[in-house]
């Protein structure tokens, strides 16, 4: 295991996927709180970056405390002392290739266009919301992600979010113009 002083800077292109919590027991298990709903991030063999690369040896969900909390064993981390060095470190991982997924890092900055070709502006943030996450547009309009059809690269080197909103979603913002 590499200590913080031995680590190199984070490799480019990684996404934040969670954070290490406190050690669990004395045999090298540690709590992990995921910031993603992609549980394969803690599957056996998954690679995680937290100052250096770690491989997941095993994981167990802690559903009693929420779907995002896990007890994880890492290859080469076999005692509590090593786990204590990881406490509160942010965990990063390589992007997952899933053409059907809408990724926050692609949605922010994307041009938002509806299925009829009307441009509604750029997405400036993705807002967490209990019912559905929301794309926040530069106009202040909010678009629930369940209306997002796709987010794909465009010819300008950025991304375009294609949406299929219900009639009237932008009426308040259209009236102000």
N, C-alpha and C positions, 0 to 999 in steps of 0.2 A: 504494500500500500504506500502511496506517495503522500507525504505530509504537505500541508498548505505551502510551506516555504519551498518545497521541491517542485510544486506544480507549475505548469505553463498556463498561458492565457487560454481562455475558452476557444475552441475551434469555431470558425465561422459556420453559419448555417444551422446551428443547433437551436432547438426550441425549449423554452422552460416548460417542464412537465411536473414539477413538484418540489418538495423540500424534505430533507431528512429531519426526523424528530429525535426523540431520546432513545437510548438503547432499550432493548427488551430482553431482560435476562442477562446471563453472563457468557453465552455461547456465540456472540457475534450477530445477534439479530437486532434490527433497528426498525423503528416506526417510520413509515413514509406516508406523507400526505400528498396525494396527487392533486394537481391543478388542471388535470385533463380528465375527460371521461373515457379515455382510451386505456383500458386496463392491461392491454398487452405491453404497456410500458414496464410492468413489473412481472411479466412472464419469465419463466426460466430461460436464460440465455440472452435476455434483453441487455443492451449496453446503455449505461447511464454515465453522464459526465458530472462530476462535482469536484473540480480541481484536478482530477485525473479520471481515467476510465474505470468503471466498475462493471462487472457482469453479475446479473441476478442469478443466484443459485436456486432460490425458492422464494415463494411468497404465499401469504395467507391473508385473505380479506378480513377486516374487522368491521363487518356490517353492523354490529351493535353500536358503533360510534359513527357510522355514516359510510356511504359507498366509496369514499375517496381515501380511506385510511387502511393501510396494509402493514403487516409485519413482514420484513424482507430480510433474507440472508444473502450476503454478497460473497462471491468467490474470493478467497484470500483474507476475508475479514472474519476471524473466528474467535474473537474475544471482546469483552465489553470496552476495554481500553481503546481498541481500534475504532469501535463504533462511536465512542465519545468524541473523537476527533472530527466526526462527520456531522455532529449535531448542528442544526440550523443552516446547513449548507443548501443552497438552491441546486436542484437537479435539472440537468439539461439532457436532451436526447436528439437524435437525428430525426428529421421529418419522416412521417409515414406516408408511403405512396398509396393514396386512396382517392381515386378520381371523383367519387361521389361525396366526399367530405367538403365542408366549408371551413377553411382554416382562418383563424383570426388574423394572423400575420399577412394573409393574402387579401382579406376583406378590407382592412384598414388602408385607405388610400385608393381603393378601387373606384372606378367610375360606375355609378349605379344607373342601369338602363332597364326599362320594363320590356316585356315581351312584344309590345307594339312599337318599340324603338324610341320611346320618349326618354331623354336623359334627365335624371333627377339630381345630379350633382355627385360629389365624392363622399365616400364613407370616411368619417373622421374618428370614429370610435365604435367599439362593440360593447354595449352596455349589458351587464348581467341582469337578468330579470327572472323572477320565479316561473312565470308561464313560458316564456321564450326569450332568449337573448335578442337584443335589438340592434340593428345597424343604425347608428346615429349619423345623419347626413349633415353636410356643411350648412344647410338651410335650417337645421334644427329638427327636421322631420325624423321620425323613428319608424323603422321597418322591421317587424318581427322576422326572425331568420326563417321561420317556416314558409315565408313567401319568397325566399331565395331559391332560385332554380339551380344556379351554378355560379361559381367564381372561377374564371379561366384567364390565362395570360392573354394580353392583347398585343397588337402590332406595335404599340408605343413603348413596350417594355414593362408595362404595369399590368394591372388586372382589371377586368370588367365583371361586375356582379350583375347577373341577369335576374330580375325579379318578376313575379307574377302577382301583383298586389290586387286586392279587391277594389272595386269602384269606390271612389270617395276617400281613399287613404290620404291623398295629398291635397284635398280640397281646401283645408285651412291655409296651407302654404301657397296654393295657387291664387287664393283670394287676396293675399297680401301683396302680390306683385302688380 
